[in-house]
Amino acid sequence: MKTPLTIALISLSIVAHAAELDSLLADTRQEVLPVLPKVAGMMKQTVESEGVAAAIPVCKEKAPAMMAEKAAALGWKIRRVSLKPRNAERATPDAWEQAQLEIFDRRRAGGEDPKAIEVGEIVEAADGGRVFRYMKALPVAPVCVQCHGERNALAPELRQAIEAAYPHDRATGYAPGDLRGALSVTRPL
């Protein structure tokens, strides 16, 4: 039987954990989420001014460079992951990310707004320490289907450019509103 003091201490621990989680979530959103509209804007501007094929290097090189710059400034790991990665070297999820992406897909299938799907959790790191893991769903926008839509619907020259840049591409077959993947953040505690 637990004493009132034990119950009070457990309750305080739960409240403290929840407060820490809320603080980490808010701080992570504030630091990282502003990168997303910058990447989307860069993609959209490139498509409009130079054509769809010109956006391939933006997605492949410039977007990851923007995230790497932010990650280096913060000392965090920031990347995009997907169940159907275009760039398997960069975007293949680890076990935690894989599980979250599958949950995200079920949440979307259940009618949840893809723009609102996210998760933040304190987990044990490989070294035995603690890290904060955060993922934010990346829904497919109409501009995205120009490269990520049905493979057979892509213009042959665009399909060739994608295949040249991403020989093991699996990131097609999407429609607007689908989940393309997620932004993933790991920050040490």
N, C-alpha and C positions, 0 to 999 in steps of 0.2 A: 504494500500500500504506500502510495506516495504521500509525503507530508505536504501541508500547505506551502512550506518554504520551498520544497523541491518543485512543486507545480509553479510557483511564482518565478523561480529561477529559469525554468524551462520556458515559460511565457516570455520573460525578458529576453532570453536568447533568440527566440523566434522573432520577436519584434525587432531586435537589433539586426538580425540577418535580413529581414524584409527591408529595413531602412537602408542597409548597405547595398542591397540589390537595387532598390529604387534609385539611389544616388548614382551607382555605376551605370545603370540604364540611361538615366537622364544625361549624364556626362558623355557617355559613348555616342548617344544620338547627336548631341550638340557638336561634338568634335568630328564625327565621321559622315553623318548624313548630308552635310552640304556638298560633299564630293559628288554625290549622285546626280543632282541637276547640272553640275558642271560637265560631267561625262555625257549625259543625255544631250545637253545643249551643243557640245562639241560634235557629237555624232550627227545631230539634226542639221547643224550648220554645214557640215561637210557634205552631207547627202544633198542638201539644197543647192550648194554652190558648185560642187565638183562631181556629183553623181554618187550612186550607191557604192560602186567598187572602190571609190576613194575613201570610203569610211572603214574599209577593212584594216588599214594600218592604224587608224584611230582606235578601233576596238582592240586590235592586237598589241599595239605598242604604247600609244599615248594614254589610254585609260589606265592600264596597269602602272604606267610610270607616275601618273597623278596619285594613284593609291599608294604606291611605294614611297613617294615623297612624303605623303601624309603619315604613313606608317613609321618612317624613319624619324620624322619630327616628334612623334608621340612615343616611340619605342614599343609600338604594338605591331601585330601582324594583321594586315587588311588585304582581302582578296575577294574575287567573285568565284563562286562555285556553282556547279550545276549537276543534275542527274544525267544530263546529256551534254557533256562539255564539248565546246568547239576546240579548245586548246587543252588537251588532256594533261599536259605537264603542269599547267597553272590552275586549272579549274576542277580537277577531280577532287571530290570531297573526301575528308577523312571520315572515320566512323561516326563521330558526333555530328558532323555536318550532314552526312548521308541520312542519319536518323531524323534530323530536323527538317531536311528537304522533303522527306517522305511525309512527315507530319504536316508540313506546309501544304503539300499537294492535297492531303485529306481535308485540311481546313478550307482550302479553296473550293474543293469539290462539294463541301458542305455548305457553300454559299457565303463564306467569309470574304470580305473585300480584300483582294490581293495586296492592295496598297497598305493595309493595316496589319498584315501578318509579319510578326517578328517574335523573337525569343531572346531572353537574356538569362544567363545562368552562371553561377559560380561552380566550377568543377575542379577536380584534382588534376594537376599537370603531370606529365610523364616523370618529372623530377621529384614528385611528391609534394610540391608546393600547390598553391591555388592560383587559378586564372579565371578571368571573367570571359565567357564566350557569348558572343552576340551575333545574331543573324537577322537580316531584314530581307524579306522577299523582294525579288525584282520582277514585277509583272511585265509582260510583253506589251509594248506600245505599238501603235500602227506603223511607225517608222521602222520598227524592229523586224516586222515580217518581210521586209524587202530582202533581208539576208537570212532570216530565221524561219520563214514560212515554209510551205511545202516545197521540197527539193525540186520536184518536177515543174513547179510553177516559176522557178528562178530562171532568169535569162541565161542562156548557155554561157555567154562570156562571163557573167557574174559567178555562175557555178564553177567555172574553170578557175577564176581568181580565188574563190574561197578554197577550192581543193588544193590550189598551189600554196596558199598561206596556211591551211589547216588540213594536212593529208588524212587525219583521222577524225574529221568532223562528224559529230553526232547531233549538232544543235540546230536541226531543222524540224519542220512539222508543227510549228507553233502558230497560234492565232492570237490576235489582240486579247489581252486579259488573262492568258495562260501565265503560268509561272515559268520564267526562263531560268531561274536559279535564285541565288541570294548573295547579298553582300555579307561576308563573314569577317568577324573581328575577334582576335584573341589578345587580351591584355593582361599582363602580369599583375599580380596583387602583392 
